[in-house]
Amino acid sequence: SDTEKGTYAHYMLKEIDEQPFVIRNIIQQYQDEQNEIKLSKDIRKAVGNADRIYIIAAGTSYHAGLVGKELLEKVAGIPVEVHIASEFLYNQPLLSEKPLFIFISQSGETADSRGVLVNVKKAGLPSVTITNVPGSTLDREADFALYTYAGPEIAVASTKAYTAQMAVLSILAMDAAIAKGIDTDFDAIHELSIVANAIEVLTDAKDEMEQIARDYLLETRNAFFIGRGFDYHVVQEGALKLKEISYIQAEGFAGGELKHGTIALIEDGTPVIALATQQSVNLNIRGNLQEVVSRGANPCVVSMDGLNRKGDNVVIPKVHDYLTPLASVIPLQLISYYAALHRGCDVDKPRNLAKSVTVE
Ligand code: G6P
């Protein structure tokens, strides 16, 4: 059943492997018989009425929100702000005239996010929850809900919920574009099916990912992740994954920001994991890599077919520029998994962490 590990040593690995099926399931759930996007009229209206969307989330869901902002702005032309729930709760920014709140939460139970929802409802403002758990608190209390259909996620470190959240956000963005009459050549459903195949290729490459974990992460105290554009959001998630389960101090940085401080930390042999999946900034991120390599860093490059260069460690199959996060996160998840495994950590139940945090 869904909640059993079967032949897997850990839920995390099982859940990483489930991602192609999760994406295909989302495609099915959000498509009608005419192959059109199936989304409730109420949600379409709520999104259409908004002059600005406020995404509220915590942890990995926050990282999905960062990608969601890009999708909604680039595909549907709606301005979006993404906020950490606990920050928004006690330090609310100025709101636009017609805001719409989107709460992203795997569990639907995160207290910080719920705190914001309570205030939003008090203020009479509209809300949508994107959650993996129908019947959860956020699902029940928000005006509208969208589901991620990823099946139960047991491992504390979130994997399939993150890709599912981004998939649903891409569908929402495309739906909004259609509703607004925007002429977009982005076909979320079609592109997601390509993503599902790409994820499958990457989850089949476990031996390579395990070797990278052995080569770069067995002994190190720290690790840096760099990226630009969409890749910047994904490296933040990659760093979170690694620190959560392996306890290696890891941070994700914007490639161009390194020279403004962080590069001081680079020593001989410091692992720097770079994502290079964005055509528009490929030259820039390659330049940033040169900067750290010349200071002694040990570079590991995850690029995309067509943008790859000799010596890159992982080349993900070509997917749409806007959906690269769903594919490029897979190697980062797997590398984190094997790093934690070989460092003797409790992969599914890391110290100090809970799957859902129901206290503020
Ligand atoms: C906890 C979990 C994280 C998760 C975060 C938000 O801190 O350990 O993995 O990303 O909560 O959870 P949610 O259920 O709201 O997505």
Residues whose N, C-alpha, C, O or C-beta is under 5 A from the ligand:
A	BS01	G6P	A58 G59 T60 S61 I104 S105 Q106 S107 G108 T110 V156 A157 S158 L353 A354 K355 S356 V357
